[in-house]
Amino acid sequence: MSYADQDMFFAQAYRTGTDRWTNIPFTRRAHDLVMYLPKGAMVLDVGAGRGRLMHDLHDLGFRAIGLENNVDLVRRGNEEIKNKGTEKDMRFLQGDALAMPLADASFDAVVDVGLMQHLLPAHYAEYIAEVSRVMKHDGFFFLVVLSMETTHFFRWNPKQSGQADHQMENVHYHFFTDDEIRSLFEKDFHVRSISHDAPFGNTDTVYAVVLLKKK
């Protein structure tokens, strides 16, 4: 597996409209940021995809930047923003999550819904360092990743197998334990909460929903 292979898979899914993950209703949890951030706060959505969460954040009174490595999604996303007349408060930016083309301490919050789970474990420290770098002191990080509490992921059972990493259709998936999340982030972040969400209405595919605050 390579990141180039993953990029091809996701690009095809977005091009053909088979990006099923876009409709997973995690935005209901990201909306909780309104309890921690003032109106007008600047939020970064890493791996923004079609930008639905970005638009939700804007509707809640935040400014938003969507970092996305798919050039076509960036182009179409910025066209939609221009058509809606919201380019003053939001935009897409093309870039790599492991080397963000963004200034230090420029965001009040960062949101990652489903990107970190596709990174190789060897790159977690690099990714977390980048997230921390672009965040202001006491900023918030809202993270959603696949959980090891998952009992059914297509034809695979992560919880029973005890194996955290899985590859399917040239895409890498990592299933996180709560302890692993705490260990990964303890250097730079306080873990405010970790909860579990089964968005499909059952306990088969479970996600860890994490709120962290930068130290």
Buried (B, 14 or more C-beta within 10 A) or exposed (E): BEBEBBBEBBBEBBEEEEBEEBEBEBBEBBBEBBEBBEEEBBBBBBBBBBBBBBBBBBEBEBBBBBBBBBEEBBEBBBEBBEEEEBEEBBBBBBBEBEEBEBEEBBBBBBBBBBBBBBBEEEBBEEBBEBBBBBBBEEBBBBBBBBBBBBBBBEEBBBBEEEEBEBEEEEBBBBBBBBEBBBEBBEEBBEBEEBEEBBBEEEEEBBBBBBBBBBE
